[in-house]
Amino acid sequence: MGIGNIGLPGLLLIAVVVLVLFGRGKISALMGEVGKGITAFKKGVDEGKSELEEQKAESAKDVTPADQKDKDKV
């Protein structure tokens, strides 16, 4: 018997046990913190994507051939 065989009745039983053990207030607060964490994670991912796009745009602006860049350095 693996986790894939729990089914809906098993999940409901687990949810009831968690509710009884922790109470509605603590679960509500925990879910709020999980929501804030997910929001912060999504914001970080979006900022990372925009930073990568900016880097790509900067590298696309410089269209000087590599051999010409080497001559300019000398």
C-alpha positions as CSV (number, residue, x, y, z in Angstrom):
1,M,0.0,0.0,0.0
2,G,1.6,3.3,-1.1
3,I,0.7,6.9,-0.9
4,G,-1.1,6.7,-4.3
5,N,-3.7,4.4,-2.7
6,I,-4.9,6.8,0.1
7,G,-8.0,8.1,-1.8
8,L,-10.5,10.7,-0.7
9,P,-11.6,9.1,2.5
10,G,-8.1,8.8,3.7
11,L,-7.3,12.4,2.9
12,L,-10.5,13.5,4.7
13,L,-9.5,11.5,7.8
14,I,-6.0,13.1,7.8
15,A,-7.5,16.5,7.4
16,V,-9.8,15.9,10.4
17,V,-7.0,14.6,12.6
18,V,-4.8,17.7,11.7
19,L,-7.7,20.0,12.5
20,V,-8.3,18.3,15.9
21,L,-4.6,18.3,16.8
22,F,-3.8,21.9,15.8
23,G,-7.1,23.8,15.9
24,R,-8.7,26.0,13.3
25,G,-6.8,29.2,14.4
26,K,-3.3,27.7,14.0
27,I,-4.1,26.1,10.7
28,S,-5.5,29.4,9.4
29,A,-2.4,31.2,10.5
30,L,-0.2,28.6,8.9
31,M,-2.0,28.7,5.6
32,G,-1.7,32.5,5.6
33,E,2.1,32.2,6.1
34,V,2.3,29.5,3.3
35,G,0.4,31.9,1.0
36,K,2.8,34.8,1.8
37,G,5.7,32.4,1.1
38,I,4.3,31.4,-2.3
39,T,3.7,35.0,-3.2
40,A,7.3,36.0,-2.3
41,F,8.6,33.0,-4.3
42,K,6.6,34.0,-7.4
43,K,7.8,37.6,-7.0
44,G,11.4,36.4,-6.8
45,V,11.0,34.2,-9.9
46,D,9.5,37.2,-11.8
47,E,12.3,39.5,-10.8
48,G,14.9,36.8,-11.8
49,K,13.2,36.5,-15.2
50,S,13.2,40.2,-15.8
51,E,16.8,40.4,-14.8
52,L,17.7,37.7,-17.3
53,E,15.8,39.5,-20.0
54,E,17.6,42.7,-19.3
55,Q,20.9,40.9,-19.6
56,K,19.9,39.4,-22.9
57,A,18.8,42.8,-24.2
58,E,22.1,44.3,-23.2
59,S,24.1,41.6,-24.9
60,A,21.9,42.0,-28.0
61,K,22.7,45.7,-28.2
62,D,26.4,45.0,-28.6
63,V,26.7,43.6,-32.1
64,T,30.4,44.2,-32.6
65,P,32.1,41.1,-33.9
66,A,34.3,39.3,-31.4
67,D,37.5,39.8,-33.6
68,Q,36.8,43.5,-33.8
69,K,36.5,43.7,-30.0
70,D,39.9,42.2,-29.6
71,K,41.5,44.8,-32.0
72,D,39.9,47.6,-30.0
73,K,41.4,46.4,-26.7
74,V,45.0,46.5,-28.2
